[in-house]
């Protein structure tokens, strides 16, 4: 089966899960190639090596490809007119979306032209917002290629008009939580049979391979996420300041970068925690695995509306961390409170403190939580199982086509 995946950029720094998904497609025998609508990242070669995806054919955008795509669009006036109509007459919520969609028209026509020549069995839109332009070009052109699309948290938060349009035209939709599925059915008036829940999984094999090296450092805390307001890293730091009163030797490592770094550094200094908190910035994936294996606790305090079963939390769970997370949307599909982790309300620092006080000397409870967390990921959030499920759905829609023919 030949699959062409369309996304914004590949590989991208904050989307290791995309690399996991596409590498797994390749490992399961699919003939897969990738189109990026943006230019390749400055660290492109580094990411390709770190994520073991050097053998994936990738066609990211360039200036010359943009010029060629603009030239091609003139030869498809009907398609160009339809795309412009979709962009301008559908509700795109923010002016910035109009601008981005317009700027992506040339690269979309370039990718469409390549797809037309190569004729893959499936065009898979890895995101349901801007890549929707490519999906609409394929469907509106009438070429015989099936289109599937993943609709994630950001797609649902953006809620672009162009997303609404492609949901009705593509052959199958994937999403990564049952809550998302219900929302999609209601918002877009879709049949439940058209939407398939595929939990975004982690690369189980990598974690199992390293599981023998797990050597937890007592009272070590870890958090992963961008240093921006909605990720609430300030709450992580404030909670940790309370925890230090219970565990004087506790340490906290913060992985991630962002615009709030200076503000967070000032907060750490104000709380006299400079010797206990380390900011690691963006790090290589192998180093990330090391820190996950070493840490005993994982704090996730995000208040972001776009969170849906965060991958960092899954990776912490399979690494046998005791995880404390905020009640973001659909989180109960991943974390069963006090069974395989702990859930707290937004900004509820006091409850985080109470949880640590209750369990820090109870090894039986801690071990039970760790084992249950790991088993949850092994059972339900394995990337290989998720991709196999997607492949089965692709086979179904291709068989329907064959039957009609």
NUVEX-580015 format. One record per residue (C-alpha): residue number from 1; residue in one letter; y, z, x. Coordinates in pm, whole numbers. Example, Ala and Ser with C-alpha at 12.3 -4.5 7.8 and 13.67 -1.06 7.14 Angstrom:
# residues 2
pos  code  north  up  east
1  A  -450  780  1230 $
2  S  -106  714  1367 $
END
This chain:
# residues 405
pos  code  north  up  east
1  X  0  0  0 $
2  X  339  -100  136 $
3  X  622  147  70 $
4  X  991  104  151 $
5  X  1186  430  142 $
6  X  1562  420  86 $
7  X  1779  718  176 $
8  X  2121  785  322 $
9  X  2029  836  687 $
10  X  1704  878  874 $
11  X  1643  1103  1047 $
12  X  1922  1338  941 $
13  X  1987  1682  1098 $
14  X  1948  1893  783 $
15  X  1662  1694  629 $
16  X  1351  1779  828 $
17  X  1161  1768  498 $
18  X  1234  1394  473 $
19  X  1076  1347  815 $
20  X  775  1554  703 $
21  X  731  1348  385 $
22  X  759  1011  555 $
23  X  542  1108  852 $
24  X  276  1228  606 $
25  X  292  896  417 $
26  X  222  719  745 $
27  X  -60  958  837 $
28  X  -224  902  498 $
29  X  -248  529  568 $
30  X  56  387  390 $
31  X  244  95  542 $
32  X  582  268  529 $
33  X  926  169  652 $
34  X  1267  329  601 $
35  X  1615  200  517 $
36  X  1919  417  583 $
37  X  2241  336  398 $
38  X  2451  507  667 $
39  X  2463  455  1041 $
40  X  2210  637  1254 $
41  X  2296  989  1367 $
42  X  2427  1043  1720 $
43  X  2113  1250  1791 $
44  X  1885  984  1645 $
45  X  1649  954  1944 $
46  X  1626  1330  1980 $
47  X  1528  1374  1614 $
48  X  1272  1092  1631 $
49  X  1102  1263  1925 $
50  X  1121  1619  1793 $
51  X  985  1524  1451 $
52  X  707  1298  1576 $
53  X  827  991  1383 $
54  X  875  740  1663 $
55  X  619  506  1503 $
56  X  810  481  1171 $
57  X  1008  154  1140 $
58  X  1367  257  1059 $
59  X  1655  25  967 $
60  X  1977  229  956 $
61  X  2310  67  874 $
62  X  2546  -87  1133 $
63  X  2889  -250  1124 $
64  X  2736  -599  1150 $
65  X  2485  -524  874 $
66  X  2773  -414  654 $
67  X  2953  -744  717 $
68  X  2634  -936  642 $
69  X  2576  -732  325 $
70  X  2931  -805  208 $
71  X  2871  -1174  274 $
72  X  2541  -1163  81 $
73  X  2702  -996  -222 $
74  X  2913  -1309  -278 $
75  X  2592  -1509  -332 $
76  X  2477  -1267  -605 $
77  X  2788  -1262  -830 $
78  X  2596  -1147  -1139 $
79  X  2442  -853  -952 $
80  X  2770  -766  -784 $
81  X  2950  -765  -1118 $
82  X  2683  -540  -1272 $
83  X  2699  -291  -985 $
84  X  3079  -280  -1004 $
85  X  3054  -228  -1379 $
86  X  2808  59  -1332 $
87  X  3033  220  -1074 $
88  X  3360  193  -1265 $
89  X  3252  232  -1626 $
90  X  2997  509  -1587 $
91  X  3116  866  -1549 $
92  X  3097  946  -1176 $
93  X  3257  1291  -1215 $
94  X  3475  1280  -900 $
95  X  3699  1015  -746 $
96  X  3525  1067  -410 $
97  X  3201  936  -564 $
98  X  3372  611  -666 $
99  X  3492  560  -310 $
100  X  3153  635  -152 $
101  X  2969  410  -397 $
102  X  3208  125  -327 $
103  X  3171  167  49 $
104  X  2792  159  14 $
105  X  2779  -173  -174 $
106  X  2751  -388  143 $
107  X  2464  -186  290 $
108  X  2293  -187  -51 $
109  X  2300  -568  -62 $
110  X  2171  -583  296 $
111  X  1876  -358  203 $
112  X  1815  -547  -123 $
113  X  1798  -877  67 $
114  X  1544  -728  311 $
115  X  1334  -592  25 $
116  X  1338  -929  -148 $
117  X  1200  -1094  167 $
118  X  944  -826  253 $
119  X  829  -759  -104 $
120  X  684  -405  -71 $
121  X  461  -269  -346 $
122  X  697  23  -408 $
123  X  1063  87  -332 $
124  X  1104  463  -327 $
125  X  1456  604  -361 $
126  X  1440  930  -169 $
127  X  1755  1048  -348 $
128  X  1880  967  -695 $
129  X  2255  940  -632 $
130  X  2395  676  -392 $
131  X  2058  503  -319 $
132  X  2049  430  -694 $
133  X  2257  119  -615 $
134  X  1959  -33  -430 $
135  X  1725  56  -716 $
136  X  1957  -108  -968 $
137  X  1980  -424  -756 $
138  X  1600  -447  -746 $
139  X  1562  -389  -1119 $
140  X  1853  -608  -1232 $
141  X  1737  -896  -1010 $
142  X  1401  -912  -1186 $
143  X  1196  -929  -864 $
144  X  843  -798  -898 $
145  X  875  -468  -710 $
146  X  812  -127  -863 $
147  X  1081  138  -816 $
148  X  1018  512  -794 $
149  X  1283  776  -743 $
150  X  1304  1140  -643 $
151  X  1562  1346  -829 $
152  X  1652  1665  -647 $
153  X  1897  1948  -675 $
154  X  2197  1757  -543 $
155  X  2125  1464  -774 $
156  X  2123  1701  -1069 $
157  X  2442  1873  -958 $
158  X  2625  1543  -897 $
159  X  2499  1408  -1232 $
160  X  2643  1064  -1158 $
161  X  2655  797  -1424 $
162  X  2476  558  -1189 $
163  X  2190  810  -1168 $
164  X  2165  814  -1546 $
165  X  2142  435  -1547 $
166  X  1861  411  -1290 $
167  X  1652  684  -1456 $
168  X  1601  454  -1753 $
169  X  1511  153  -1540 $
170  X  1284  286  -1266 $
171  X  908  302  -1314 $
172  X  850  669  -1230 $
173  X  1054  978  -1143 $
174  X  956  1264  -913 $
175  X  1122  1604  -898 $
176  X  1041  1932  -724 $
177  X  1034  2199  -994 $
178  X  923  2242  -1354 $
179  X  1275  2357  -1437 $
180  X  1412  2027  -1308 $
181  X  1166  1836  -1526 $
182  X  1284  2012  -1842 $
183  X  1646  1949  -1749 $
184  X  1579  1579  -1682 $
185  X  1400  1534  -2015 $
186  X  1690  1690  -2201 $
187  X  1976  1533  -2005 $
188  X  1846  1176  -1989 $
189  X  1625  1175  -2299 $
190  X  1320  1078  -2093 $
191  X  954  1091  -2179 $
192  X  778  1378  -2004 $
193  X  514  1128  -1888 $
194  X  774  945  -1679 $
195  X  860  1258  -1476 $
196  X  611  1404  -1228 $
197  X  662  1739  -1056 $
198  X  575  1721  -686 $
199  X  667  2038  -505 $
200  X  836  1956  -177 $
201  X  582  2080  74 $
202  X  580  2198  433 $
203  X  363  2059  711 $
204  X  78  2307  682 $
205  X  -107  2168  985 $
206  X  180  2248  1219 $
207  X  204  2606  1101 $
208  X  -172  2665  1105 $
209  X  -190  2523  1457 $
210  X  61  2782  1574 $
211  X  -64  3071  1358 $
212  X  -269  3219  1643 $
213  X  56  3272  1831 $
214  X  219  3485  1564 $
215  X  353  3794  1737 $
216  X  598  3972  1512 $
217  X  884  4164  1663 $
218  X  930  4488  1475 $
219  X  1248  4513  1265 $
220  X  1347  4153  1340 $
221  X  1538  3964  1070 $
222  X  1603  3592  1037 $
223  X  1809  3368  811 $
224  X  1843  2991  806 $
225  X  2118  2792  637 $
226  X  2452  2625  677 $
227  X  2745  2852  748 $
228  X  2936  2767  433 $
229  X  3061  2980  147 $
230  X  2790  2900  -111 $
231  X  2512  2988  132 $
232  X  2651  3344  132 $
233  X  2573  3423  495 $
234  X  2839  3692  469 $
235  X  2609  3871  222 $
236  X  2325  3845  473 $
237  X  2545  4011  736 $
238  X  2667  4280  497 $
239  X  2310  4354  385 $
240  X  2200  4372  747 $
241  X  2477  4624  822 $
242  X  2319  4850  557 $
243  X  1969  4788  695 $
244  X  2083  4900  1043 $
245  X  2128  5250  904 $
246  X  1759  5250  808 $
247  X  1630  5056  1110 $
248  X  1865  5128  1403 $
249  X  1679  4883  1633 $
250  X  1694  4594  1383 $
251  X  1814  4252  1500 $
252  X  1928  3949  1304 $
253  X  1918  3585  1414 $
254  X  2120  3329  1217 $
255  X  2010  2965  1244 $
256  X  2255  2702  1125 $
257  X  2613  2595  1171 $
258  X  2914  2523  954 $
259  X  3281  2567  883 $
260  X  3258  2943  815 $
261  X  3127  3033  1161 $
262  X  3453  3183  1289 $
263  X  3496  3387  972 $
264  X  3140  3519  1004 $
265  X  3187  3603  1372 $
266  X  3493  3811  1279 $
267  X  3290  3992  1012 $
268  X  3018  4072  1267 $
269  X  3279  4207  1509 $
270  X  3444  4414  1236 $
271  X  3107  4573  1156 $
272  X  3036  4638  1527 $
273  X  2717  4431  1512 $
274  X  2779  4194  1803 $
275  X  2485  4336  1999 $
276  X  2246  4304  1704 $
277  X  2332  3964  1552 $
278  X  2284  3630  1728 $
279  X  2417  3295  1605 $
280  X  2180  3022  1721 $
281  X  2343  2716  1560 $
282  X  2129  2406  1502 $
283  X  1806  2425  1700 $
284  X  1506  2203  1770 $
285  X  1219  2223  1522 $
286  X  977  2370  1777 $
287  X  1226  2649  1851 $
288  X  1263  2707  1477 $
289  X  886  2758  1448 $
290  X  904  3011  1732 $
291  X  1174  3219  1563 $
292  X  990  3206  1231 $
293  X  670  3332  1397 $
294  X  854  3614  1572 $
295  X  1059  3746  1280 $
296  X  929  4013  1046 $
297  X  1180  3970  762 $
298  X  1360  3668  619 $
299  X  1685  3701  422 $
300  X  1804  3425  190 $
301  X  2118  3518  -5 $
302  X  2245  3177  -121 $
303  X  2447  3147  -442 $
304  X  2448  2767  -432 $
305  X  2387  2594  -768 $
306  X  2211  2315  -580 $
307  X  1930  2534  -446 $
308  X  1583  2450  -572 $
309  X  1290  2619  -398 $
310  X  1445  2601  -48 $
311  X  1226  2470  233 $
312  X  1342  2734  479 $
313  X  1203  2999  245 $
314  X  867  2819  226 $
315  X  852  2797  605 $
316  X  928  3169  633 $
317  X  656  3251  381 $
318  X  385  3056  560 $
319  X  502  3218  885 $
320  X  415  3556  729 $
321  X  771  3683  693 $
322  X  859  3938  429 $
323  X  1110  3734  229 $
324  X  1401  3865  26 $
325  X  1579  3593  -171 $
326  X  1844  3557  -440 $
327  X  1751  3439  -788 $
328  X  1851  3076  -746 $
329  X  1740  2820  -1005 $
330  X  1364  2800  -1061 $
331  X  1295  3034  -767 $
332  X  1025  3207  -971 $
333  X  807  2897  -919 $
334  X  796  2994  -551 $
335  X  857  3370  -527 $
336  X  677  3616  -752 $
337  X  890  3930  -726 $
338  X  714  4214  -540 $
339  X  393  4008  -520 $
340  X  466  3753  -246 $
341  X  830  3842  -176 $
342  X  1134  4003  -333 $
343  X  1409  3867  -560 $
344  X  1760  4006  -599 $
345  X  2067  3907  -799 $
346  X  2355  3721  -636 $
347  X  2556  3944  -399 $
348  X  2320  4238  -467 $
349  X  2331  4390  -119 $
350  X  2235  4738  -241 $
351  X  1897  4619  -374 $
352  X  1820  4452  -40 $
353  X  1885  4788  125 $
354  X  1660  4965  -130 $
355  X  1375  4718  -71 $
356  X  1380  4775  304 $
357  X  1397  5153  257 $
358  X  1097  5140  23 $
359  X  867  4927  238 $
360  X  960  4957  606 $
361  X  697  5225  677 $
362  X  437  5101  426 $
363  X  216  4867  631 $
364  X  -25  4810  342 $
365  X  251  4676  116 $
366  X  400  4465  394 $
367  X  64  4310  481 $
368  X  -9  4234  115 $
369  X  327  4060  72 $
370  X  274  3855  389 $
371  X  -76  3740  294 $
372  X  27  3651  -63 $
373  X  329  3458  64 $
374  X  121  3255  308 $
375  X  -145  3181  46 $
376  X  120  3063  -202 $
377  X  236  2796  41 $
378  X  -118  2696  139 $
379  X  -214  2656  -226 $
380  X  90  2492  -384 $
381  X  339  2373  -122 $
382  X  137  2162  120 $
383  X  322  1838  204 $
384  X  -6  1646  231 $
385  X  -110  1746  -121 $
386  X  235  1655  -255 $
387  X  233  1309  -96 $
388  X  -123  1245  -217 $
389  X  -2  1322  -568 $
390  X  281  1071  -528 $
391  X  39  807  -397 $
392  X  -184  855  -702 $
393  X  115  800  -930 $
394  X  215  486  -739 $
395  X  -139  352  -774 $
396  X  -121  412  -1150 $
397  X  197  210  -1197 $
398  X  64  -70  -976 $
399  X  -260  -79  -1175 $
400  X  -60  -104  -1499 $
401  X  114  -408  -1355 $
402  X  -219  -565  -1256 $
403  X  -360  -502  -1602 $
404  X  -63  -676  -1766 $
405  X  -97  -972  -1533 $
END
